[in-house]
Amino acid sequence: MKKSLKWTLLLGVIIALASCQQQSVNFSESDLYGTWQEDGTEAYVRFLTAAEDTIDGEYKFGYEWDLKEDVKPEDLVYHGNGWFKWKLVEAELTELHLMDNQGAPIPKIYTVSKLTSTEMLLKDSYKREHSFNKVVLK
């Protein structure tokens, strides 16, 4: 009787631990494509598809601009300042920001909390949340 009680308890602990493990979340890269505006700002980011631009290894390209700083997409030098390479693996979004001076790319890594065709919620390495809505620019 004691042995079966021990085994039952052990099995219960194993099941409880297994249910507590975090499951990986896979977000769809296709939901990321397009232009996003950060809530409450004039900052924009555009994630390009392979059809819109080139691919560099496993990374696609994108660019960002801020109208508050009087920067528009047409002001950006192709694959220079304001441009970045990106990849999405499960819930990790990696951006490698490019510089005009051909310096080393500056990495930014985000954890994606929510990604739909219209909403995106990211957490940066400082645990700050960034909320975006997909927009269509004229």
Backbone as CSV, one residue per row, in Angstrom:
resi,resn,N_x,N_y,N_z,CA_x,CA_y,CA_z,C_x,C_y,C_z
1,MET,0.827,-1.197,0.000,0.000,0.000,0.000,0.870,1.258,0.000
2,LYS,1.942,1.255,0.829,2.804,2.422,0.898,3.511,2.660,-0.419
3,LYS,3.928,1.573,-1.105,4.613,1.731,-2.386,3.695,2.353,-3.429
4,SER,2.459,1.916,-3.496,1.538,2.475,-4.487,1.220,3.936,-4.176
5,LEU,1.179,4.296,-2.900,0.949,5.691,-2.520,2.151,6.546,-2.933
6,LYS,3.373,6.033,-2.735,4.569,6.760,-3.151,4.584,6.960,-4.669
7,TRP,4.262,5.901,-5.405,4.248,6.005,-6.866,3.163,6.974,-7.339
8,THR,2.034,6.966,-6.697,0.949,7.879,-7.058,1.370,9.318,-6.800
9,LEU,2.012,9.566,-5.662,2.504,10.912,-5.353,3.570,11.352,-6.356
10,LEU,4.501,10.452,-6.659,5.560,10.757,-7.616,4.975,11.069,-8.988
11,LEU,4.022,10.285,-9.419,3.365,10.529,-10.700,2.642,11.876,-10.684
12,GLY,2.003,12.207,-9.585,1.318,13.500,-9.460,2.284,14.672,-9.564
13,VAL,3.452,14.554,-8.922,4.475,15.601,-8.984,4.993,15.751,-10.411
14,ILE,5.257,14.636,-11.086,5.742,14.683,-12.471,4.722,15.361,-13.380
15,ILE,3.468,15.025,-13.239,2.415,15.641,-14.062,2.320,17.134,-13.765
16,ALA,2.402,17.514,-12.503,2.334,18.934,-12.138,3.507,19.703,-12.724
17,LEU,4.719,19.152,-12.653,5.889,19.819,-13.208,5.803,19.925,-14.725
18,ALA,5.328,18.883,-15.365,5.214,18.903,-16.827,4.216,19.957,-17.285
19,SER,3.155,20.149,-16.536,2.148,21.136,-16.933,2.619,22.563,-16.678
20,CYS,3.625,22.740,-15.817,4.149,24.067,-15.512,5.210,24.531,-16.514
21,GLN,5.744,23.617,-17.306,6.778,24.001,-18.261,6.206,24.953,-19.292
22,GLN,7.027,25.970,-19.661,6.587,26.915,-20.664,6.590,26.240,-22.023
23,GLN,5.541,26.481,-22.772,5.476,25.967,-24.122,5.956,27.060,-25.062
24,SER,6.694,26.663,-26.087,7.182,27.667,-27.029,6.021,28.171,-27.873
25,VAL,6.083,29.454,-28.180,5.047,30.099,-28.968,5.641,30.422,-30.325
26,ASN,4.980,30.002,-31.364,5.427,30.305,-32.716,4.491,31.338,-33.324
27,PHE,5.050,32.487,-33.688,4.269,33.525,-34.348,4.514,33.443,-35.844
28,SER,3.542,33.851,-36.617,3.638,33.803,-38.069,4.410,35.005,-38.596
29,GLU,5.478,34.732,-39.314,6.286,35.789,-39.912,5.454,36.648,-40.866
30,SER,4.491,36.040,-41.536,3.681,36.792,-42.499,2.846,37.883,-41.814
31,ASP,2.504,37.698,-40.536,1.783,38.747,-39.812,2.664,39.960,-39.548
32,LEU,3.976,39.767,-39.558,4.922,40.847,-39.286,5.102,41.782,-40.485
33,TYR,4.938,41.253,-41.699,5.150,42.055,-42.905,4.255,43.292,-42.913
34,GLY,4.819,44.415,-43.338,4.046,45.639,-43.476,4.582,46.755,-42.607
35,THR,3.775,47.810,-42.469,4.170,49.006,-41.728,3.411,49.073,-40.414
36,TRP,4.140,49.367,-39.363,3.602,49.429,-38.009,3.910,50.792,-37.403
37,GLN,2.957,51.312,-36.629,3.176,52.558,-35.890,3.131,52.239,-34.409
38,GLU,4.161,52.729,-33.689,4.183,52.511,-32.247,3.125,53.400,-31.599
39,ASP,2.336,52.826,-30.717,1.245,53.550,-30.059,1.750,54.808,-29.364
40,GLY,1.048,55.910,-29.559,1.355,57.166,-28.884,2.572,57.886,-29.423
41,THR,3.096,57.459,-30.568,4.286,58.088,-31.131,4.080,58.349,-32.627
42,GLU,5.071,58.964,-33.218,5.110,59.130,-34.669,6.216,58.261,-35.254
43,ALA,6.562,57.188,-34.525,7.608,56.259,-34.946,6.983,55.105,-35.727
44,TYR,7.617,54.767,-36.844,7.137,53.711,-37.727,8.249,52.703,-37.979
45,VAL,7.836,51.478,-38.265,8.771,50.433,-38.666,8.105,49.628,-39.780
46,ARG,8.902,49.270,-40.785,8.383,48.482,-41.902,9.224,47.221,-42.063
47,PHE,8.546,46.077,-42.006,9.181,44.780,-42.206,8.892,44.342,-43.640
48,LEU,9.953,44.171,-44.421,9.803,43.841,-45.829,9.801,42.330,-46.049
49,THR,9.121,41.914,-47.086,9.149,40.520,-47.505,10.324,40.332,-48.455
50,ALA,10.647,39.097,-48.749,11.727,38.810,-49.699,11.375,39.366,-51.083
51,ALA,10.107,39.403,-51.417,9.699,39.923,-52.723,9.908,41.436,-52.813
52,GLU,9.867,42.135,-51.666,10.036,43.589,-51.661,11.504,44.009,-51.612
53,ASP,12.356,43.146,-51.109,13.765,43.478,-50.959,14.563,42.181,-50.973
54,THR,15.818,42.270,-50.664,16.678,41.088,-50.695,16.666,40.369,-49.350
55,ILE,17.239,39.177,-49.361,17.444,38.414,-48.136,18.943,38.267,-47.964
56,ASP,19.423,38.426,-46.739,20.834,38.235,-46.435,20.934,37.048,-45.492
57,GLY,21.176,35.880,-46.043,21.181,34.664,-45.230,19.785,34.381,-44.711
58,GLU,19.656,34.271,-43.417,18.346,34.003,-42.816,17.590,35.292,-42.484
59,TYR,18.189,36.443,-42.755,17.590,37.733,-42.406,16.925,38.395,-43.604
60,LYS,15.797,39.046,-43.328,15.152,39.918,-44.301,15.476,41.357,-43.886
61,PHE,15.080,42.322,-44.699,15.381,43.715,-44.392,14.122,44.467,-43.962
62,GLY,14.351,45.553,-43.259,13.298,46.466,-42.853,13.918,47.823,-42.595
63,TYR,13.070,48.787,-42.306,13.578,50.119,-41.970,12.604,50.808,-41.028
64,GLU,13.104,51.845,-40.351,12.283,52.576,-39.390,12.553,54.064,-39.522
65,TRP,11.563,54.847,-39.147,11.708,56.301,-39.189,10.783,56.908,-38.150
66,ASP,11.050,58.172,-37.810,10.275,58.876,-36.796,9.949,60.270,-37.324
67,LEU,8.675,60.517,-37.566,8.253,61.821,-38.081,8.508,62.934,-37.077
68,LYS,8.524,62.596,-35.777,8.815,63.590,-34.736,10.227,64.145,-34.902
69,GLU,11.133,63.306,-35.414,12.510,63.736,-35.668,12.680,64.247,-37.097
70,ASP,11.551,64.478,-37.773,11.527,64.986,-39.147,12.259,64.053,-40.109
71,VAL,12.121,62.750,-39.879,12.697,61.743,-40.766,11.553,61.019,-41.455
72,LYS,11.656,60.933,-42.794,10.656,60.248,-43.605,11.331,59.065,-44.292
73,PRO,10.561,58.087,-44.755,11.173,56.916,-45.401,12.069,57.297,-46.584
74,GLU,11.684,58.302,-47.331,12.482,58.699,-48.500,13.817,59.343,-48.114
75,ASP,13.972,59.709,-46.817,15.238,60.289,-46.351,16.296,59.221,-46.061
76,LEU,15.884,57.975,-45.952,16.799,56.909,-45.546,17.662,56.458,-46.722
77,VAL,18.939,56.271,-46.446,19.863,55.748,-47.441,19.670,54.238,-47.493
78,TYR,19.475,53.692,-48.693,19.193,52.272,-48.872,20.217,51.404,-48.140
79,HIS,19.720,50.589,-47.226,20.522,49.688,-46.390,21.565,50.442,-45.570
80,GLY,21.266,51.685,-45.184,22.140,52.474,-44.318,21.420,52.770,-43.011
81,ASN,21.687,53.953,-42.428,21.020,54.337,-41.183,19.507,54.234,-41.347
82,GLY,18.851,53.697,-40.342,17.402,53.515,-40.377,17.004,52.138,-40.891
83,TRP,17.929,51.437,-41.538,17.658,50.097,-42.056,18.145,49.052,-41.054
84,PHE,17.524,47.881,-41.094,17.944,46.766,-40.253,17.635,45.453,-40.963
85,LYS,18.340,44.412,-40.541,18.024,43.052,-40.951,17.200,42.448,-39.814
86,TRP,16.269,41.567,-40.147,15.446,40.972,-39.100,15.176,39.498,-39.374
87,LYS,14.921,38.792,-38.266,14.435,37.412,-38.352,13.545,37.157,-37.139
88,LEU,12.575,36.309,-37.327,11.640,35.928,-36.269,11.744,34.421,-36.081
89,VAL,12.131,34.009,-34.870,12.215,32.594,-34.530,11.370,32.381,-33.285
90,GLU,10.296,31.625,-33.447,9.315,31.396,-32.399,8.826,32.745,-31.869
91,ALA,9.204,33.135,-30.642,8.747,34.410,-30.078,9.885,35.414,-29.958
92,GLU,11.017,35.146,-30.632,12.158,36.051,-30.547,12.369,36.779,-31.874
93,LEU,12.261,38.099,-31.813,12.491,38.950,-32.980,13.863,39.589,-32.823
94,THR,14.753,39.300,-33.765,16.095,39.863,-33.747,16.214,40.877,-34.870
95,GLU,16.658,42.080,-34.523,16.931,43.126,-35.507,18.413,43.476,-35.427
96,LEU,19.076,43.542,-36.572,20.468,43.974,-36.653,20.464,45.314,-37.382
97,HIS,20.623,46.408,-36.637,20.535,47.749,-37.204,21.823,48.105,-37.931
98,LEU,21.663,48.601,-39.143,22.781,48.892,-40.033,23.193,50.348,-39.911
99,MET,24.441,50.615,-40.216,24.973,51.975,-40.139,25.555,52.365,-41.496
100,ASP,25.452,53.661,-41.835,26.003,54.157,-43.099,27.501,53.955,-43.189
101,ASN,28.185,53.988,-42.056,29.645,53.913,-42.068,30.164,52.482,-42.158
102,GLN,29.287,51.539,-42.468,29.646,50.129,-42.591,30.199,49.548,-41.289
103,GLY,29.843,50.166,-40.157,30.248,49.628,-38.861,29.497,48.342,-38.563
104,ALA,29.835,47.726,-37.454,29.174,46.486,-37.055,27.694,46.757,-36.802
105,PRO,26.827,45.862,-37.244,25.391,46.034,-36.982,25.119,46.048,-35.481
106,ILE,24.137,46.827,-35.075,23.764,46.930,-33.669,22.550,46.027,-33.437
107,PRO,22.702,44.978,-32.612,21.591,44.046,-32.408,20.566,44.576,-31.404
108,LYS,19.314,44.314,-31.697,18.212,44.551,-30.763,17.379,43.280,-30.771
109,ILE,17.112,42.756,-29.587,16.359,41.513,-29.482,15.097,41.768,-28.676
110,TYR,13.976,41.339,-29.222,12.673,41.531,-28.599,12.004,40.175,-28.381
111,THR,11.186,40.113,-27.356,10.312,38.969,-27.158,8.919,39.392,-27.605
112,VAL,8.344,38.636,-28.514,7.013,38.938,-29.030,5.987,38.349,-28.070
113,SER,5.118,39.218,-27.541,4.050,38.764,-26.651,2.753,38.547,-27.412
114,LYS,2.556,39.380,-28.444,1.337,39.297,-29.247,1.687,39.707,-30.666
115,LEU,1.197,38.950,-31.631,1.377,39.300,-33.031,0.199,38.768,-33.817
116,THR,-0.608,39.706,-34.294,-1.719,39.369,-35.172,-1.527,40.168,-36.456
117,SER,-2.465,40.084,-37.349,-2.338,40.837,-38.600,-2.493,42.342,-38.382
118,THR,-2.933,42.768,-37.187,-3.143,44.200,-36.936,-2.473,44.728,-35.668
119,GLU,-2.062,43.847,-34.747,-1.480,44.285,-33.476,-0.189,43.532,-33.172
120,MET,0.742,44.261,-32.554,2.001,43.649,-32.153,2.410,44.212,-30.797
121,LEU,2.843,43.332,-29.907,3.332,43.728,-28.593,4.695,43.079,-28.398
122,LEU,5.716,43.922,-28.187,7.093,43.454,-28.020,7.618,43.859,-26.655
123,LYS,8.551,43.062,-26.134,9.252,43.414,-24.902,10.737,43.434,-25.251
124,ASP,11.406,44.562,-24.960,12.828,44.677,-25.287,13.684,44.065,-24.180
125,SER,14.994,44.105,-24.354,15.899,43.483,-23.389,15.898,44.191,-22.035
126,TYR,15.323,45.404,-21.971,15.187,46.131,-20.703,13.823,45.897,-20.060
127,LYS,13.066,44.957,-20.625,11.725,44.580,-20.147,10.681,45.674,-20.377
128,ARG,10.967,46.634,-21.272,9.979,47.655,-21.632,9.091,47.112,-22.743
129,GLU,7.803,47.388,-22.633,6.861,46.930,-23.652,6.665,48.000,-24.714
130,HIS,6.537,47.547,-25.954,6.292,48.416,-27.099,5.078,47.865,-27.827
131,SER,4.058,48.703,-27.965,2.815,48.287,-28.597,2.686,48.976,-29.953
132,PHE,2.341,48.197,-30.980,2.230,48.700,-32.350,0.895,48.310,-32.962
133,ASN,0.458,49.133,-33.909,-0.700,48.809,-34.740,-0.267,48.903,-36.191
134,LYS,-0.769,47.969,-36.998,-0.440,47.984,-38.418,-1.190,49.138,-39.076
135,VAL,-0.496,49.854,-39.961,-1.086,51.011,-40.628,-0.867,50.904,-42.130
136,VAL,-1.683,51.622,-42.865,-1.524,51.741,-44.311,-1.230,53.214,-44.570
137,LEU,-0.051,53.480,-45.105,0.342,54.867,-45.373,-0.044,55.259,-46.789
138,LYS,-0.391,56.525,-46.951,-0.777,57.026,-48.278,0.412,57.567,-49.004
